[in-house]
């Protein structure tokens, strides 16, 4: 009997050792558990970050701090759902949930919006003053039959029933439909994944895609602003009697 017990003991020990070795070999080869507890291979998260001194947190753990502008960071992650936060002093934190595909890549481009809007006042002594005022006053919301097209020609947007609508490929969806009247709409910077719009007392930027959290930030707060965009880096804003150039 004692010999039989020892045989079983060594057999179980052998199985446990073999399983442990398989796990260690698999781990060293980049295999991890996925959301459904199946096995998948490590994927790569690529993050495009325009500003230095930006902190990246993945699953609430600090991973990287950028050292230069326009840096592309790559992080190996297990093939499952993760969360990311990018944080920089003076800017709103950006967050997103995402799924890393097994052995695949995913690329994210966070939005950086300053907590304190910067710009300059344009007075009637400026030679462009009346031209800018005229552009602002004539700026109308895009309609379905005359939508705005993104610079990469992949997305179009328009306003309907006080909602901002986007068409990406063959998919049409509502980006946002506030309770207050939308005055102006434009693509954010030269991107096709976010728009800026004015309503009530502020101008906001909002992401088009709602998956993994739809980030939403104020760019400018005042009284009743309207805006017009002629450049990816700034907008002209008229708020009551003030005319301004505001950086975005």
BELLIN-V839910 format. One record per pair of residues at least 24 apart in sequence whose C-alpha atoms are under 10 Angstrom apart, sorted by the first residue. I is the first residue (numbers start at 1). J is the second residue. Records with the same first field share a line. If there is no record, write none. Layout:
I: J  J
This chain:
30: 76  77  78  103
31: 78  79  102  103
32: 77  78  79  80  102
33: 78  79  80  102
34: 78  79  80  81  99  100  101  102
35: 78  79  80  81  99
36: 80
37: 80
38: 79
39: 78  79  102
40: 78  79  80  101  102  103
41: 77  78  79  80  100  101  102  103  104
42: 75  76  77  78  79  80  100  101  102  103  104  105
43: 75  76  77  78  79  80  99  100  101  102  103  104  105  106
44: 73  74  75  76  77  78  79  100  101  102  103  104  105  106  107
45: 73  74  75  76  77  78  98  99  100  101  104  105  106  107  108
46: 72  73  74  75  76  105  106  107  108  109
47: 71  72  73  74  75  84  86  106  107  108  109  110
48: 72  73  74  107  108  109  110  111
49: 73  86  108  109  110  111  112
50: 109  110  111  112
51: 88  112
52: 88
53: 87  88  89
54: 86  87  88  89  91
55: 85  86  87  88  89  93
56: 84  85  86  87  88  94  95
57: 83  84  85  86  87  95
58: 82  83  84  85  86  95  96  97
59: 83  84  85  97
60: 84  85
61: 85
62: 86
72: 107  108  109
73: 107
74: 105  106  107
75: 105
76: 100  103  105
77: 101  102  103  105
78: 102  103
79: 103  104  105
81: 212
82: 212
83: 212
84: 108  110
85: 110
86: 110  111  112
87: 112
88: 112  114
89: 114  115
90: 114  115  116
91: 115  116
92: 116  216  217  218
93: 215  217
94: 213  214  215  216  217
95: 212  213  214  215
96: 210  211  212  213  214  215
97: 211  212  213  214
98: 211  212  213
99: 212
109: 191  193
110: 215
111: 188  191  193  194  205  206  207  215  216  217
112: 217  248
113: 204  205  216  217  218  219  247  248
114: 217  218  219  220  247  248
115: 217  218  219  220
116: 218  219  220  221
117: 218  219  220  221  246  247  248
118: 219  220  234  244  245  246  247  248
119: 234  235  236  244  245  246  247  248
120: 236  243  244  245  246  247
121: 236  237  238  242  243  244  245  246
122: 236  237  238  242  243  244  245
123: 242  243  244
124: 243
129: 243  244
132: 228  236  237  238  243  244  245
133: 227  228  236  237  238  243
135: 227  228  229  230  236
136: 184  226  227  228  229  236  237  238  243
137: 226  227  228  238
138: 228
139: 183  184  185  226  227  228  229
140: 183  184  185  228
141: 182  183  184  185  186  197
142: 184  185  186
148: 185  186  187
149: 186  187  192
150: 186  187  188  189  190  191  192  193  194  195
151: 187  189  190  191  192
152: 190  191  192
153: 192
154: 192  193
155: 187  191  192  193  208
156: 187  192
157: 185  186  187  192  195  208
158: 185  186
159: 183  184  185
164: 195  197  208
165: 208
166: 193  194  195  208  209
167: 208
168: 192  193  208  209
173: 208  209  210
174: 208  209  210
175: 206  207  208  209  210  214
176: 206  207  208  210
182: 226
183: 224  225  226  227
184: 225  226  227  228  229
185: 226  227  228  229
186: 227  228  229  230  235
187: 229  232
188: 229  232  233  234  235  248
189: 229  230  231  232  233  234  235  247  248
190: 231  232  233
191: 232
196: 227  229  235  248
197: 226  227  228
198: 224  225  226  227  237
199: 223  224  225  226
200: 224  225  226
201: 225  226  239
202: 226  239
203: 227  237
205: 248
219: 246  247  248
220: 246  247  248
